[in-house]
């Protein structure tokens, strides 16, 4: 008998027993925290899974199947020119405007196809952090100075975080570089422009389906918001034609998906979420029963789904129980947070960065949350620190990154974001 391993089991069992024995189930705070965890999970499921995460998973599956490894390595690989690689990573993340969880399947897709650790990490940070709409909203609600500081900091951080990751794990990147140099070029099965149209349409469907309501009922953003489902429908029709023309999906399959989507919309009384989910189910069924590339696309998408969703839901439950939703409390009282992020000390900025890194922020929700915290006495420096760390990280996000890159790389990535955010917040607080 291996007593060392048996002692580990005994200590684990004793820890679980003691936690259960002293569990404060009778207290109002514990009961509220449990309820908050499920409320947050419900909010995420209702607001983000169908419109946001499912399209992102299909995009990630498409990257794994339809994007040649040679193309990924050319622009984002360990041997790619740094200026090109980090520029592509930052720009690619910027146009998506997604949250810290939705970026995960896309990051997993390019990382597993051979992207260098540095550019892949830059992409992972830039997707949620360099959100043009969120930066504009920050400037309008919280002030132009904070909006500009967020924009500059997020763009700079995407590159710095990538460079830090590449430097710390340079030996591994060197080995990857050597392996990629001897790999034969992978021939593409179709012209590049066809794949560009395919991915472009999926990204646009993701963007417009999740287009948020602007603060004012006029102007271009408002017009797009009120027209977003017409735009999404047109894009979906175009996507169906692309699947038929370039990727071998049958006409009758596309017709059935379209007809089912329309019927679900009419039967549900105009519920776009039900009809959108029906379209996803139809696409999943026909790709899963197809052969060749379409079947590979579904299999890759399903693989990402199994890897990401369970960890993400577990992380959301934990984050919700400790921090609660905006305006509600979990285990940690909101007064503690407001007390700890006042002023402009290194500690207050560090605490703001850590709090932001653990909390889950849906896209654009960080602005009203910060508006309330600033009104309660939060300093300008800690506000920027939270803005730079919060959207890019969350507890669910960390769990999934760990499953993709391992604990060492995840720890360095998280630490880089937190430390850089703390420094930026402190300097901003001194200047303003």
N, C-alpha and C positions, 0 to 999 in steps of 0.2 A: 504493500500500500504506500502510495506517495503522500506522506503526511503534509508536505508543503502545499500541495494542491488541495488536500482535504481541509487544511486550516483556512484557506481562502474561501472555500465553500461555507465553512462554519461561521466565519466572520460575516460573510454576506447574508447568511440566513439570520444571524443574530441582529444585524443592522436592520433588516426588513422587519423582524419581530418587534424591535424596540420602536421603530418608526410607527408601526401599526398600533403598538400598545399605548403610545403617548399621542396618538393622532387627535388633534383638538376638534373633533367633528361636531361638538356641541356649541362651538363658538360661532358668532354671527360672521366674523371675518373669514373663517375657514369655509363656511357654507357659501358666502358671497364669492369667494375666490373660485370655488368649484363651478358655481353658476357662470361666472365670468369666462372661465376657460371654455365652456361649451357655447356661450354666446359668441365668443370670438371665432370659434370653429364654424359656427353656423353662419356668421357674417362672411367669413372667407369663402365658405362653400357657395353661398348665394351670390356673392359679388364678383368672385374672381376665378373659380374653377372652370365654369362652362365657357365664358367669353374670353378668358385670358389664358389660363393654364392649358386647357385642351388644345387650342390652336398652337401654343408654344411647343407642346409635346410633339405635334405633327410636324412642325418646322424642324425640330431637333431630329426626328426620325428621318425627315427628308435630307437633312445635312449628312446623316450617317450613310445614306444609300445613294443619293444623287450627286452629291458634291464629291468630285474626285479628290483623293488624298493628295495628289500632286498640286491641285489648286490651293488647298489649305496650307500646304507646306510652302508654296511659293510666296504667299502673302502673309501668313501668320506662323510659319514653321520656325524651328530653331535656327535655320540657316538664312531666313529672310532678312533683308535689310531692316535695321531697327526703326528708322524713320517711317518706312513703308508699313511695317508690321504694327507699330503702335498707333499710327494714324488710322489704319484700317480698323483696328480694334476699337478705338475711341469713337470713330464715326459710326461703325456698325452698331455699337451699343446705344449711341445717341438717338438714332432714328427709331428705335423700338419703343422707348418711353414706357418701360415695364417696371414692375416691382421687384424686390429682392428675391422673391420666390419664382416668379415667371421667367427670370433670366437663367435659372439653373439648368433646365433641359437644353437650352441653346448653348450654354457654356459647356455642358457635358458633351454635346455633339461635336463642337469644334475641337475640344481638348482630346477626345478619343480618336479624332481623325488626323491628329498629328500636329496641332497647333503648339507652338512653344509655350512654356509655362508663363513667361512674361506677358506676351500679347494676350493669351487666354485670360490671365488675371486682370489685365487692363480692360478687356471686354466685360468680364464679370463685374467689375466695379462700375464701369461707365454706363451700362444698361439702365440700372435704377437711379444712379447718381446724377448723370448728365441728362436730365429730363427737361427739355426745352419748355414744356408747358408748366412744369413745377417751378422752374426758375423764374418765368414770367409772373406766375402767381405769387411767388415769394417777394418779388420786387414790388408788386402792386399792393400786397397786404401788409408786409413787414417792413417795407422801405427799399428804396433803390440801392442803398449802400449794401444791405444784406443780400439782396438779389444778385448784385454784381460779384460780391465776395463769394457767394455760393457757386456761381458759374465758373469763376476763375479757379477756385479751390478744387471743384469737382474735375475739371479738365486736367489740371495739373496733377491731381492725385491719381487719376487713371493711369497716367504714364509712370509716376513715381512708384506706385504700388507694383506695377508690372516690372519695373526695373529692380526693385528690391527683391521680388520673388525670383527673378532670373539670376540675380547676384548670389543670393543665399543658397540657391540650389544649382549653382553653375556647373558643378561636376556632373550632375544628372543631365543637365541640359546639353553639356558637351557630349555625353554618351548618346543622347537622342540625336544630336546633330550628326555625329559620325554614322549612325544607323540610317538616317534619312539621306545621307550623301550617296549611299550604295544602293538605295531602293530604286527599282526601275520606275519610269514614269507610267502612271496609270492612264490608259486611254479612255477618253470620255465616249459614252455611247450616243451622245447627241451634241449638237452645237451649244456653245456656252450661252448664247442669247436665249435659248429655250429654257434652260435652268434658271437664268436670271428672271425671266417672266414668271416662272413657276414660284420661285421664292418671293419675288416682289409682290405678287398677288396675295400670297399667304400672310406676309408681313403687313400689307395694307388692310387686309381683313382683320387681323389682330388689332391694329391701331384704331381703325374706325369703329369696330365693335365695342371698344373700351373708351371711346371718346367721352370725356367727362363734361358735365354741365358747367359752363363758364359763370363767372360772377355777375355778368350783366347780360340782359336779354337783347343785345344788339351787337352788330359787328360780324366779322367773318367767323370767329370761333362759335358764336351762338348759332349762326346759319348752318355750320357743319354739324353741330350737335343735333339740331332739329332734323337734319337730313341724313344723319349717320346710317340709318337702317336702309334707306334707299341706296346710298353709296355702297354699303356692305352687300346688299343684294346684287347690285350690278357687278361688283368685284367677284362675288361667288359664282355668278353665271359665267363670267370670263374664266374663272378658275376651272369650272367644270369643262369648258371647251378646251382648255389647255390639257387637262387630264385625258380627254378623249383624243385630241390631235397628236400629242407628243408622248403620252405615257401609256397608251393602250387600254384605257378604261372603255367599257362598252357604252354605246349610246343609251340602251335601255336602262342601264344602271344609273347613269346620270339623270335620266328622266324620272326614275323612281325616287331618287333622293330629292329632286326638285319638287315633284308632286307631293311627296310625304311632308316636306317642309311647309309647303303652302297649306295643306290640309290641317297640319298641326297648328299653324298660325290662326286659321279660321276657327277651328274647333275650340281652341283655348281662349278665344276672344281677343286676339292680338297680342298674346304673350310671346315676345321675341325670344325669351330664354328657352322656352319649351321647343319652339321651332328650330332654334339654333342647335339645341341638344339633339333634336331629331336628325338634323343634317349630319352631325358628328357621328351619331350611331349608324346612319346609313353608309357614310363613307367608311367607317370602321368595318362594317359587315362585308362590303364588297371588296375592300382591299385585303381583308383577312382570308377571304375565300378565293382570291385571284391567284395567279401564278407569276413567277418572275419578279420584276422590280416592285410592282405594287404590293405583292405579298411581303417582300423584304422591307418595304416602307412601313407597313403595319407592324411587322415583328419588331423593328427597331423602335417604333413609337411605343409599343406595348412594353418593351424592355425598359425604356426610360420611365414609363408610368409606374411600373412595379418598383423601381429603384427610388423614385422621388416622392410619390404621394404619401406612402405610409410614414416616412420620416418627417415630411412637412406637416402632416396633420398632428403627429405627436408633438412636434415642436410648437405648433400653434396652441395646443392645449396647455403646455407648460408655460409658455409666454403669457397666455391669457390668465392663468391662475396667479402668477406672480405680479403682473403689472395691470391687468384688466384692460378694458376698452377705454377710449377717450371719454372722460367724464365719469368713469366708474373705477372702483378700486378693486385690486386683487389683494394678495398677502401684504404687499408693500404699500403703506399709506402714501397718498399723493402729496401730503404735506412734507414728508421726508424728502421727496424728490425736489419739490419747490424750494425747500430750505437749503438743500445741498448744491443747487445750481445757481444760487444768487451770487452777485459780485463777479470778479474775474480772476480768481486764483487758479493756479495749475490744477488744484484738486477739483474745483467746480467744473472746469473744462473737461478734465479726465472723467469725472462722474457723468457728465452730460454725454460724452462719447460712449462710455460703457452702457449707459441706460439706452441710448439710441441703438447701439449694436445689438442689444438683447430684445428690444421691442420690435413688433412687426408693424410696419407702416404700409398700408395700401397706397397706391399711387395717388399723389396730391393731398393725402390726409395729414401729412406732416405739417403743412402750413397752418391749418386751423388749430392743431394741437399746440404748436409753438406759440400761436397768437394768445392762447389761454395761459400758457406758462409764462410768457413775457409779461402779460397783465398781472400775474401773481408774483412778479419780482425776479424773474429769470434774467440774468445778465446777457448782454449782446454777444459776448465771446462764447459762453456755453451754448447759446442759441445756434451760432454758426457751427460749433463742434457737433451738435446733435444733427444739424442739417446735412453735414458731410458724412457722418457715420451711420445715421439712422436708416435712410432709404437704401443704402448699399448692403446693409447687414441686418440679420434677424436671427433669432435662435433656430427657427426651422431652416433657414438658409445655411447656417453653420453645420447643422447635422447632415444635410445633403452634400455640401462641399466636402465634408470629411469622408463620406462614402465614395466620392469621386477621386479626391487627391490624397487622402490620408491625413492623419492627425497633425503631422509635422507641418505640412504645407498649409493646412487650414489654420493652424495656430499662427504661423508667420503672416498669412494674409490678414487675419483678423487683427493681430497686433499692429501691423503696419497701418491699417485704416484707423484704428483707435488712437495710436500715437500721433499720426499726422493730423488727425482731426483736433486732438488736444492742443497741439502746437499752433495750428492755424487759428483756433478759437481764442487762444491766449493772446496771440499777436493782434488779432482783430479787436479784442477787447481793450488792449492798450491804445490802439490807434483811434478807436471810435468810442 
